[in-house]
């Protein structure tokens, strides 16, 4: 494993203030959020697929998608969890692994076999409906797994505090990859960061890994913006992603 399975820390965090400017849409049977750049600064034929953490499409992920659009990228957040995303800050005794295996109703699993077709549907929609030829993807926490799994359709990748990515999945992403990591992270530990570096160094493709001090798992989406060190880390991790796409996708 290149990163550990998700845990309770994957939903702990703060809801951010702001008014989303995109719109809720359907892609096939699945919910999605579409953020569209201003035509005057839109990157032609380019888009970013946003694979969210287990909280799915909510205030913070919408605001982040809007920021990718503000930087010229059409961006969609796809509901990886088929209407069954988790609320933020769920209780410590919640059985996350059971939810992943079965979903809240027992018949709506959130395994790779269940989620892969949802990601494939989103990619197909971007290509057929929006004419996208240059596709990057961001994966936050559990979402990182599905960025890794969908090479070569995804041509440039970015992970933030990844979870549940296997060594084979990481090695199989044969494209430029940028990773933002938290100093204190029981999911993407120091040992697993170094193991991931070793895997990526053998790939022959460009990669980078930035380590942000004094922050924890989930910081790039759910940090406390009233804390200066957390806000700066979140902002820098976002700019890290944009700079990566600007260089390798365009």
LOKOL-745303 format. One record per residue (C-alpha): residue number from 1; y, z, x; residue in three letters. Coordinates in steps of 0.2 Angstrom, whole numbers, plus 5000, padded with zeros to 4 digits. Example, Ala and Ser with C-alpha at 12.3 -4.5 7.8 and 13.67 -1.06 7.14 Angstrom:
BEGIN
REC    n    py    pz    px  res
REC    1  4978  5039  5062  ALA
REC    2  4995  5036  5068  SER
% end
This chain:
BEGIN
REC    n    py    pz    px  res
REC    1  5000  5000  5000  UNK
REC    2  5017  4995  5007  UNK
REC    3  5025  5007  4994  UNK
REC    4  5018  5021  4983  UNK
REC    5  5016  5020  4964  UNK
REC    6  5031  5025  4953  UNK
REC    7  5034  5043  4950  UNK
REC    8  5046  5054  4940  UNK
REC    9  5060  5050  4952  UNK
REC   10  5059  5032  4946  UNK
REC   11  5069  5037  4930  UNK
REC   12  5080  5051  4936  UNK
REC   13  5098  5047  4937  UNK
REC   14  5115  5045  4929  UNK
REC   15  5121  5032  4916  UNK
REC   16  5136  5023  4922  UNK
REC   17  5152  5019  4913  UNK
REC   18  5158  5002  4908  UNK
REC   19  5157  4988  4895  UNK
REC   20  5143  4975  4898  UNK
REC   21  5151  4957  4897  UNK
REC   22  5134  4947  4895  UNK
REC   23  5123  4945  4880  UNK
REC   24  5106  4950  4874  UNK
REC   25  5095  4935  4871  UNK
REC   26  5076  4931  4868  UNK
REC   27  5066  4922  4881  UNK
REC   28  5050  4917  4871  UNK
REC   29  5045  4934  4863  UNK
REC   30  5053  4944  4876  UNK
REC   31  5070  4953  4877  UNK
REC   32  5082  4948  4890  UNK
REC   33  5100  4951  4895  UNK
REC   34  5110  4935  4901  UNK
REC   35  5126  4937  4913  UNK
REC   36  5135  4921  4915  UNK
REC   37  5147  4917  4929  UNK
REC   38  5164  4910  4927  UNK
REC   39  5163  4891  4928  UNK
REC   40  5176  4891  4942  UNK
REC   41  5166  4901  4954  UNK
REC   42  5148  4898  4948  UNK
REC   43  5135  4893  4961  UNK
REC   44  5128  4876  4955  UNK
REC   45  5109  4876  4951  UNK
REC   46  5107  4894  4957  UNK
REC   47  5102  4910  4948  UNK
REC   48  5096  4928  4951  UNK
REC   49  5081  4935  4941  UNK
REC   50  5083  4954  4939  UNK
REC   51  5067  4963  4938  UNK
REC   52  5071  4981  4933  UNK
REC   53  5064  4998  4936  UNK
REC   54  5054  5006  4922  UNK
REC   55  5070  5010  4912  UNK
REC   56  5071  4991  4909  UNK
REC   57  5087  4983  4901  UNK
REC   58  5100  4997  4899  UNK
REC   59  5118  5001  4903  UNK
REC   60  5116  5001  4922  UNK
REC   61  5105  4986  4924  UNK
REC   62  5117  4976  4912  UNK
REC   63  5132  4981  4922  UNK
REC   64  5123  4976  4938  UNK
REC   65  5119  4959  4931  UNK
REC   66  5137  4957  4926  UNK
REC   67  5142  4960  4945  UNK
REC   68  5130  4947  4951  UNK
REC   69  5138  4935  4938  UNK
REC   70  5155  4940  4945  UNK
REC   71  5149  4934  4962  UNK
REC   72  5144  4917  4955  UNK
REC   73  5126  4919  4950  UNK
REC   74  5119  4916  4933  UNK
REC   75  5108  4932  4931  UNK
REC   76  5095  4937  4918  UNK
REC   77  5087  4954  4917  UNK
REC   78  5070  4952  4909  UNK
REC   79  5061  4965  4899  UNK
REC   80  5045  4968  4910  UNK
REC   81  5039  4981  4898  UNK
REC   82  5038  4971  4881  UNK
REC   83  5049  4983  4872  UNK
REC   84  5042  4998  4879  UNK
REC   85  5054  5003  4893  UNK
REC   86  5056  5022  4897  UNK
REC   87  5072  5032  4894  UNK
REC   88  5081  5039  4909  UNK
REC   89  5077  5057  4914  UNK
REC   90  5060  5059  4905  UNK
REC   91  5051  5075  4907  UNK
REC   92  5041  5080  4922  UNK
REC   93  5025  5081  4913  UNK
REC   94  5025  5063  4906  UNK
REC   95  5010  5054  4912  UNK
REC   96  5018  5039  4920  UNK
REC   97  5001  5031  4926  UNK
REC   98  4994  5032  4909  UNK
REC   99  5010  5023  4902  UNK
REC  100  5008  5010  4916  UNK
REC  101  4989  5007  4911  UNK
REC  102  4991  5007  4892  UNK
REC  103  5009  5008  4887  UNK
REC  104  5016  5021  4874  UNK
REC  105  5005  5014  4860  UNK
REC  106  4989  5012  4870  UNK
REC  107  4988  4993  4868  UNK
REC  108  5004  4987  4878  UNK
REC  109  4999  4989  4896  UNK
REC  110  5012  4987  4910  UNK
REC  111  5000  4981  4923  UNK
REC  112  5002  4966  4935  UNK
REC  113  4991  4956  4923  UNK
REC  114  5002  4960  4908  UNK
REC  115  5019  4958  4917  UNK
REC  116  5015  4942  4927  UNK
REC  117  5016  4931  4912  UNK
REC  118  5033  4939  4907  UNK
REC  119  5040  4935  4924  UNK
REC  120  5033  4917  4923  UNK
REC  121  5041  4914  4906  UNK
REC  122  5058  4920  4913  UNK
REC  123  5056  4908  4928  UNK
REC  124  5051  4894  4917  UNK
REC  125  5066  4897  4905  UNK
REC  126  5078  4897  4920  UNK
REC  127  5072  4881  4926  UNK
REC  128  5070  4872  4909  UNK
REC  129  5084  4878  4900  UNK
REC  130  5097  4881  4913  UNK
REC  131  5092  4868  4926  UNK
REC  132  5090  4881  4940  UNK
REC  133  5084  4874  4956  UNK
REC  134  5088  4888  4968  UNK
REC  135  5080  4905  4962  UNK
REC  136  5083  4922  4970  UNK
REC  137  5076  4938  4963  UNK
REC  138  5080  4956  4964  UNK
REC  139  5067  4970  4961  UNK
REC  140  5072  4988  4958  UNK
REC  141  5058  5001  4960  UNK
REC  142  5043  4994  4951  UNK
REC  143  5052  4977  4948  UNK
REC  144  5050  4974  4967  UNK
REC  145  5032  4971  4965  UNK
REC  146  5035  4956  4953  UNK
REC  147  5047  4948  4965  UNK
REC  148  5034  4949  4978  UNK
REC  149  5021  4942  4967  UNK
REC  150  5031  4927  4961  UNK
REC  151  5033  4917  4977  UNK
REC  152  5035  4902  4979  UNK
REC  153  5044  4901  4962  UNK
REC  154  5056  4914  4969  UNK
REC  155  5064  4907  4985  UNK
REC  156  5074  4922  4991  UNK
REC  157  5070  4940  4988  UNK
REC  158  5079  4957  4988  UNK
REC  159  5070  4974  4985  UNK
REC  160  5079  4991  4982  UNK
REC  161  5068  5007  4984  UNK
REC  162  5052  4997  4980  UNK
REC  163  5037  5005  4972  UNK
REC  164  5018  4999  4970  UNK
REC  165  5020  4984  4981  UNK
REC  166  5004  4981  4990  UNK
REC  167  5002  4976  5008  UNK
REC  168  4995  4959  5003  UNK
REC  169  5009  4956  4990  UNK
REC  170  5022  4960  5004  UNK
REC  171  5013  4948  5016  UNK
REC  172  5012  4935  5003  UNK
REC  173  5031  4934  5000  UNK
REC  174  5034  4920  5013  UNK
REC  175  5053  4918  5011  UNK
REC  176  5068  4928  5016  UNK
REC  177  5068  4946  5010  UNK
REC  178  5080  4960  5011  UNK
REC  179  5076  4978  5007  UNK
REC  180  5088  4993  5004  UNK
REC  181  5079  5010  5007  UNK
REC  182  5084  5028  5003  UNK
REC  183  5083  5041  5017  UNK
REC  184  5074  5053  5005  UNK
REC  185  5061  5044  4996  UNK
REC  186  5043  5050  4992  UNK
REC  187  5039  5032  4985  UNK
REC  188  5045  5021  5000  UNK
REC  189  5042  5034  5014  UNK
REC  190  5047  5033  5032  UNK
REC  191  5029  5028  5036  UNK
REC  192  5028  5015  5023  UNK
REC  193  5045  5008  5028  UNK
REC  194  5038  5006  5046  UNK
REC  195  5022  4998  5039  UNK
REC  196  5032  4986  5029  UNK
REC  197  5043  4981  5044  UNK
REC  198  5027  4978  5054  UNK
REC  199  5020  4966  5040  UNK
REC  200  5037  4957  5039  UNK
REC  201  5039  4955  5058  UNK
REC  202  5023  4945  5058  UNK
REC  203  5028  4934  5043  UNK
REC  204  5040  4922  5053  UNK
REC  205  5053  4923  5039  UNK
REC  206  5070  4931  5040  UNK
REC  207  5070  4949  5034  UNK
REC  208  5081  4964  5035  UNK
REC  209  5080  4982  5030  UNK
REC  210  5095  4994  5028  UNK
REC  211  5092  5013  5027  UNK
REC  212  5105  5023  5017  UNK
REC  213  5107  5041  5022  UNK
REC  214  5109  5056  5010  UNK
REC  215  5103  5046  4995  UNK
REC  216  5086  5046  4986  UNK
REC  217  5074  5034  4977  UNK
REC  218  5084  5025  4963  UNK
REC  219  5101  5026  4971  UNK
REC  220  5106  5008  4970  UNK
REC  221  5105  5008  4951  UNK
REC  222  5105  5027  4945  UNK
REC  223  5116  5036  4958  UNK
REC  224  5129  5049  4954  UNK
REC  225  5145  5039  4956  UNK
REC  226  5156  5055  4957  UNK
REC  227  5148  5058  4974  UNK
REC  228  5156  5048  4988  UNK
REC  229  5141  5045  4998  UNK
REC  230  5130  5039  4984  UNK
REC  231  5144  5028  4977  UNK
REC  232  5146  5020  4994  UNK
REC  233  5127  5018  4996  UNK
REC  234  5126  5009  4979  UNK
REC  235  5140  4998  4983  UNK
REC  236  5134  4993  5000  UNK
REC  237  5116  4990  4994  UNK
REC  238  5123  4978  4981  UNK
REC  239  5134  4969  4994  UNK
REC  240  5119  4968  5005  UNK
REC  241  5110  4958  4991  UNK
REC  242  5124  4946  4988  UNK
REC  243  5127  4942  5006  UNK
REC  244  5108  4939  5008  UNK
REC  245  5108  4927  4993  UNK
REC  246  5124  4919  4999  UNK
REC  247  5116  4915  5016  UNK
REC  248  5099  4910  5011  UNK
REC  249  5099  4904  4993  UNK
REC  250  5114  4893  4993  UNK
% end
